[in-house]
C-alpha cells in the first residue's frame, strides 16, 4: 500500500513543481510569440466546432429540466434566470474545460510525448534551451487564452439555445425569460465563469505538458500518457470547480 501512495505523492509534487517552473518562466525573454500563435490556432481549430455543437444540447437540457421544475413549483417566470445562470456559472466553464482537456490537452500531451521519446527534449536541454520556456509556456498561455474565448462562445450559444427551447418548445414568455435573468444576474456571474475557464485551461495544459514530458516506453507509453493526462485533468477540474464555486458564493453576495 505504501508504494502506490508514495508514487502518487511523488507525481503530485512533480506536477506542482512543473506548475511553479511555468510561473517562473513566464516573464523570461525571449518570449515565444510565434509558438504561442501557432498553438492558439491549433487548439482553437480542434476545439471550436465540437464546443459549439456540445453547448447547444447542454443549454437545451438545462432549459428543459429547469423549465419543467419551475412549472411544478409555480415559478415559471424564473426559468430564464435559472437557465442562464446555470449556463454561465457552471455549464459553460465545464464544457469548455472538457473540450480543452479532451481535444487540446491530448494533442499537447501527444506532441510533447513524441518529442520526448525521439529525445528532442533531451537534445534541447543539452543545447541549453529550456523546454519549459520554449515549449510548455506557449502552450499553457494558448490553452488559457482559447479557454476564455471558448467560454464566451459556449455562454452565448447555450443561452440562445436555452431561450429557443424554453420559448418555442415549452411555451414560455420571451419577456419573462429575459426579465427574470436581468433581475437576478450580475456581472460577477460572467466574471466567475471566465476565471474558471482561465484556471481550467491552465490546469489542462500543465497536466498534459507534464505527462508528455515524462512519457516513456515508445509509442505505447505516449498513448498511455495521453489517457492518463485526460483522466487526471478531469478529476482536477471538478475539484477546482467545486472550490471556485464555494469561494464565489462566500465572497460575492447574491441578488435577492
Protein Blocks (a to p, Z undefined) as FASTA:
>chain_A
ZZmmmmmmmmmmmmmmmmmmmmmmmmpccddfklmmmmmmmmmmmmmmmmmmmmmmmmmm
mmmmmmmmmmmnopamlmmmmmmmmmmmmmmmmmmmmmmmmmmmmmmmmmmmmmmmnomm
mmmmmnopafklmmmmmmmmmmmmmmmmmmmmmmmmmmmmmmmmmmmmnopafklmmmmm
mmmgcfklmmmmmmmmmmmmmmmmmmmmmmmmmgghijmlmmmmmmmmmmmmmmmmmmmm
mmmmmmmmmmmccdZZ
